[in-house]
Amino acid sequence: MSFPGNLHLVLVLRPTSLLQSPSGTGTDLGFRFSQDDFMLKMPVVMLSSVTDLLRYIDENQLTSEFGGTLEYCHSDWIVLRTAIESFAVTVKEIAQLLQSFGTELAETELPDEADAIEFLLRSHTDKYRQLKDDIRSVMREGRHLLSNLEAAKAAKADGQEDKDIKQDWDTVQRLLAQLRDMEMAFDGFFEKHHLKLQQYLQLMRYEMSFHEVQPEILDRLSGQEKEVAAVGGTVVQTEQLLKDLESLDTRAQEEMGRAQIIILRGHQLATGHHYALALIVQRCNELRHHCDVLTTAIRAKRAALTRVRDLLLRLEEARRWCDEGAYLLANQLVDKFQSKEGAQGALQDLERLQEETPPCLSQRISLTGASLTLSLSLSLSLCILLTVLCVFRHIIKELIETERIYVEELLSVLLGYRAEMDNPALSNLLPSVLRSKKEVLFGNMPEIYKFHSRTFLQDLEGCLETPERVGACFLQRKEKFQVYERYCQNKPHSELLWRQCSASLFFQECQKKLEHKLGLDSYLLKPVQRLTKYQLLLKELLKHSADSDYISELQGALESMLDLLKSVNDSMHQIAITGYEVNDLGRVLMQGSFSVWISHKRGPTRMKARFKPMQRHLFLHEHALLFCKRREEHGEGHDRTPFYSFKHCLRMSAVGITENVKGDVKKFELWYSGREEVYVVQAPTFQIKIAWLTKIRKILTNQQRLLQGFYFASTCLSASMLGVLFIPLVLYCGVL
């Protein structure tokens, strides 16, 4: 056995029964103690009595049974030691329970129903409270142990005993400190998890409310507004149209009232630092845009119908006046004109009729009824045209005004955040992960600001006098808008960096100086939102365009914006490709998920046809077609991003297509290198298949034209060197 310290001397006290035997030797018991019985490598002293023991050990170090004064109860020590060890085991069990519950919380999948989320919140809260009760109970047990140890310490006068009690006291105190640390960490973790669940429930309820007043309802009301004619043939018809419009406006106001409540709720969630802030802001902007469009359309149509009604009332008044004049002239007898009195009476009748001329005809009394009707009809048409132009100009003003605001917001971000990253006064607040990362966080926003502030805003402001030229502005700057593609490709990296340091005091200080209600992440989303806003405004301009000469420019501008949005979306998927360098493949033209069969493959890597399709994500570039596999997403929650692992690459110079495959109209065939490899591709819909075939045919046709031009140029060059100009038929056949 081992001891905590070194042994220098062993004292052996003879048993009392032996000491009290008559002979004093113990021989009648059959045994005898001597120093030889203890084979130890240290001195052994045999003692005959307790009195001999006191010569070696002070009495205050011995218990009463050995003639000392030391107060010690071994059973009490065992009880205390058992309590301390039991307390330590309980603390360990609490730690395991907290770890288990934390793992359960982290691995819990969020349900898709609000009731299930509420049940989950209640269940987790109940478990949390139970664990908190257990922790408090163990805390009380530990404090009770401390109080017992302190009482024992106060009752002892011996220094060595005080040292033992102090060690036990330190042990219990250390266990209590560990328990408090675990409780604090557990409280923080559960608070974050509980907040996440609450925000998820809030988002789900907000989405449900959004879909109850979904944009389709407002779009349907907009469609009903368009069905209300802007011109009535009569006053009665026009009045009925106004009543129909008012009825529609009443229903629209009810829906827009609900939409405003949802928008207000979204703003409340946004100010609460909700994790889905971008989605909520997008929903609010979408609802607000639909409400603004519907309100503007109803207001404009009401004004147009009111003007039409006023014109028709004047026309009716003029018609009655004309009828009265015709009746007067028809009833005046020519014989009355033969006398002075008769002529004067007829003249007075005409003068009275002239005095009763309606205000709308007071300056045009010499016009006949027919020409008056024509004039009023032309005025009515002009009024409608002016109404359309008024709405058109209103949209142009909105485009220019929002463009100015957009430029100002970009400048505020660049000066208030980006430039401040180099400010020495704020360097202590700047997180280390952000240093030298301006290009990652802000992307090419300076380039976007330069384009809009120096070029595009000035172009739009020039359209105030000639609004019909707005379509040309977009078309002339079509290539410049490609800066958004780089910005959107960098957006995932920017968002990842933002999430790592969004709680930094640096951003809070900058936001406070700028007096921004929303954080930097909302302003980093502005370029993406602005790109979407352009195509919405162009659609509205097309609806209210009165000049057919410029409709084609507006249509071209809209198509260029839609193409840019599609290109940005495709490029966002392209940058997620792993395992292949795509820089030399040209621009990505289309991308999407398909079912693919390898039906035949010849050569050294012969492969049998597969009956079960492979799910592949295809990327169509200008020079190649990539087959990729969508992989599981990285991260957790809103951090999850898809990526695509490379599988095959087909160079378009060796690709052929078969447009129809038996058995399914959604299938088509891609063959490669003279049908050495054949892929049967099934699109999700027939329309997607047609779109892909159209784009592939265009690529192959362009390649054929380039090849024909190359061969023709090469042949002409060779023939001119020989003095003979000819086109070999074999080359032409080879192209086909």
Secondary structure, DSSP 8 states (H G I E B T S, - for coil): ---SS----EEEE--HHHHTSSSSS-GGGT----GGG---SS-EEEESSHHHHHTTS-GGGSBGGGT--B---HHHHHHHHHHHHHHHHHHHHHHHHHHHHHHHHHH----SSHHHHHHHHHHHHHHHHHHHHHHHHHHHHHHHHHHHHHHHHHH---HHHHHHHHHHHHHHHHHHHHHHHHHHHHHHHHHHHHHHHHHHHHHHHHHHHHHHT-HHHHHHHHHHHHHS-S--SSHHHHHHHHHHHHHHHHHHHHHHHHHHHHHHHHHHHHHTT-TTHHHHHHHHHHHHHHHHHHHHHHHHHHHHHHHHHHHHHHHHHHHHHHHHHHHHHHH--GGGGGSHHHHHHHHHHHHHHHHT--GGGTT-TTS-HHHHHHHHHHHHHHHHHHHHHHHHHHHHHHHHHHHHHHHHHHHHHIIIIIGGGG-GGGTTTS-GGGTT-HHHHHTTHHHHHHHIIIIIHHHHHTTTT-GGGHHHHHHHTTTGGGHHHHHHHHHHHHHHHHHHHTT-HHHHHHHHHHT-SS-HHHHHTHHHHHHHHHHHHHHHHHHT---GGGHHHHHHHHHHHHHHHHHHHHHHHHTTEESS--GGG--EEEEEEEEEEEEEE-STT-----SS-EEEEEEEESSEEEEEEE---BSSGGG-B--EEEEEEEEGGGEEEE--BTTBTTEEEEEETTTTEEEEEE-SSHHHHHHHHHHHHHHHHHHHHHHHHHHHHHHHHHHHHHT-----HHHHHHH-
